[in-house]
């Protein structure tokens, strides 16, 4: 399934509900490490990454700077927050 590319500002209009985890512990660890690296890149180099995430039944992709990572959420510029459980892929390039 191809992701629908959207802007960071459009995320606030999406009906995002935290998903149940359907990934293995290894995939969760890899995702967390990639998100932490994305936050480091964003805070030190203003480097953007591409996050692919689910909202309802659709897959979306956004190119953005990750500012923070908590236990359950990712913080983006402008106060936008995404549940980590909804993020399927983190592209650091």
N, C-alpha and C positions, 0 to 999 in steps of 0.2 A: 504494500500500500504506500503510495506517495504522500508525503507530508504537504500540507497546505502552508505556504510561506506567509507569515504575517509580521507586522511590526510589533515592537515591544508594547506600544500604546494600546494595541488591539486586544492584548491579553486580558485587560481589565473588563472587557465586555463579554468574555467567554464564560460559559457556565462550568467552572472547574470545581469538581468535587473530588476529594482525595480518594484515590483508587485503593483497592485491596492489593497488597503485594503479590505479584505473580512471578517474581524472579527468584533465582537461587541466591543463597548467601554469597556466593562468589561474584555474581552479577551485581548484587547490592554493594559489595565492597569496591568493585571496580568503578561503579557509578559514583560512589562517595569520593573515592580518590580523584577521579576526573573532575568532579565538582569542586573539590578543594583546590586542585591545581588551577581550574578556571578562575576561582576567586583570587588566588594569588596573582595570576596573570592580569586579571582585571584591575586589581588594586595597585600593582607595581608598574604595569606597562599599558594600562587602558586597552588591553587586548580583548577583542570580541571572540565569542565562541558561538556555535550553533547548538541550541537545545531543541530536541525533538520531544514533544510531550503530548499526552492525551487529554482531551477535554470532551466529555460525553463520548460519542462513538468515533470522533475524528482524530487524526494525527496532525499536529501542527509543528512547524519549525520556525524558530525565531533566532536571528543573529543579534546578540546582545552582550553586554558586559556583566559578568556576575560579580556582585559586590560582597555578598555574604552567604554562608552556608550554616544552617543550624541543624539540629537533629532531624527535623521534619520538613524544613522549607529552604528555598533558595531565594535570596533577595536580589532584585535587579534594580537598576537605576530608576528613580522616579517612584520608589516605594512599592513597586510591583513585586508580588510574592507568588511563587509556584510551589506546590507540594512536591517534595522529592519523589514520592511514590508515583507521580504522574509522568516523570521524566523517563523516557525510554532510551535516549541516546545523548551523549555529550561529545560533540566534535570540537576538538581544541584547535584545529587548523584554521 
